[in-house]
Amino acid sequence: MMRYLENKEGVALMMALILSVIALAIVSALLYFVVQSTEISGFQKRYRTAHEAAKGSIELITKEIISGTIGGDPLSSMDQYRGLLKVNPAQDTCFSSKLIGPVADWHASCDKSMDPKNVPDVTLSFPPFTAYGKIVDTVPGNTDTSGHDELDANISVVRSGSGLFTPPHYPYMYRIEVLGERETNPDERAQFSVLYAY
């Protein structure tokens, strides 16, 4: 003859323990995701700041520094940016040759690596960030910098129904690498590769 025990007090304790473990797992997962999202948000904020530093440097290099030195003036003549622009006078010859010729014609002292931090052409310092800029390729465009407009009269394209269309002329196109990074933590950085037609 078999006897069944009718004592169910242990079942309630087991169910309470199982539900406690499930609740603990849910709370732990929730805390993990909150911590991870906070870290990711911090990474994005730090990247965004480095991103803005690099973008601002691109604007300064393309709009001010290249246009101010393409006529033959050295980088060291850019006195209006003293304190912001760190210039290595030994790089003046190299930078000048990069502005007006293809890679094969660059001065022998020019570094041809793609890393903007390795012998940069331009170093901009705005604490707590530093930006490094470097022209890594120069391609002559479809006109020169002499200021003569003979090409404008000779190079035209016919557009249907409207007569002649003269394409814009660019003397040079540059590939510029720019790296912006926090001075105290080089892991906080943003790098851009820019194609700029002067």
N, C-alpha and C positions, 0 to 999 in steps of 0.2 A: 504494500500500500504506500502511495506517494503522498507527501504532504507539501502543500504550497505555503510559502510564507507571505503573509499579507502586510508586512511592515514596509511602507513606502517613504519613510522619513529620509533615507539616504538619497532618494531620487531628487527631492527638492534641493538638497545641498549640491548635488552634481549639476543640476540645471542652473543653479545660481552661479556656480564656478564657471560653467561653460559660457553663460551669458556675460560674466565679468571678463573672461578672456577675450571674447568677441568685442566687447566695448573697449577694452584696453587696446586691442589691435586697431580698431577704428580711430581712436584718439591718437595713437602713436603715428598712424599713417597721416592723419590730418596735421599733426605737428611737424612731421617730416616735410610735407608739401608746403607748409607755411614758411619753414626755415629755408627751403630750396628757392621758393619764389622771392624771398627777401634777398638772398644771395644773388640770384639772377638779376633782380632789379638793381642791386648795387653795381654789378658788373656792367650792366647797360648804361647806368649813369656815368660811370668812370669812362667807358668807351665813348659815350656821346661827348664828354668834355674833351677827350683827346681828338675825337673826330672834328670838333669845331676848331680846335687849335690848328690842325692840319689844313682844314678848309680855309681858314683865315690866312695861313701861310701861302697857300696856292694863290689866293687873290693878290697878296702883296708881291709875290715873285713874278706873276704874270703881268699884272697891271702897272707895277711901279719899277721893280728892279730890272726886268728885261728891257722894258721901254726906256728906262733911264740910262742903260749901259750899252745898248745895241749900236749907238753911234760911235763907240770906241772909248767911252769913259770907263775907267776901272771901277770895280766894286767898291774900292776904298774911297771913291769920291762921293759916295752916297751918305754924306754927312747928316742929312735930315733924319736918318734912321739910326743915328748913333745911340747906343744903349740897347737897341732892339736887334740890330743886325751885327753879328759878329763876323768880321772879315779877316781872312788869312791873306795878306798881301801876296803871298807866293802863289795863290790861286787865281790872281787877276789875269795873268796871261792865259791860263787854261780856260777860264770862264769866257774871256773875250773870243778865243778861238772856237769855243762851243757855240757861241751865238751866231757866227757867220760862216760855218763850214760843216760839211758832213764828218762823220766819225773818222774817216780815213785821213782827213786834213787837220784833225785836232792836234794841239801841241803835244809833244812827247811826254810832258809831265802830267797830262790828264789821266785820271783814273777812269777806266771804262767799265767798272763793275756796276751792277744794277742796284746795289745797296746804297740808299741815300745817306746812311750814317757813316759809310766808309768813304772818307775824303769828300765831304759834302761841298758843293759849290757855295751854298748859302746856309748859314746857321742863324736862326731867329730865336731869340730868348725872350719869353714873356712868362716869368715865374708864375706858377710852378711848372710850366711846360717849356720844352725846347722843340723846335721843328728843324728838320734837316731837309734841304732841297738840293736836287742834283739833276742836271740835264744829262740824260743817258743816250739820247739820239737826236741828231739834227738832220733834217731833210730840206734842201733848198726848195723853195716854192716856185711859183710861176711868174715871178718878177724879181726885181732887185731893189736895193734900198737907196739907189742913187737919186730918186725923186723925179726922174724923167718919166714921162708918160707915153713914150713911143709905142709901148706894147698895147696900151689901151686902144689905139686906133687900128692896130693890126690884128688883134685877137678879139674876135667877136663871134657870136653864135646867132644864127637866125632863129627867131621864135615865130611860130606860125601866127600870122595875122597881126603881129605887132612890130615888125621890123627887127632891129638889131638888139641883142642882149649882150652886154659886156660882163663877163664873170668877174667876181672880186679877185684881186691879186694879193697874194701873200708871199712875202719874200722868204720866210722860213717857217717850218713846222718843227716843233720840239716835243720830244717825249720827256716829261719831267716826273721824277719820283720824289714824293714828299712823305716824310715820316714825322708825325707829331707824337711826343711821348712825355710823360710826367718825369721830372728830373729825379724825384726820389724813388720812383717805382717804374722801371722800364717795361714792366708787363702791361702797364696802362698806356696803350698806344694805338694809333690808327695810321694806316699807310694808304696813299693814293698813287695811282699812275694816271697822269694827265697828258692828253694830246692837245697842244696849244699852238694855234696858228697865229703868228705875229703879223 
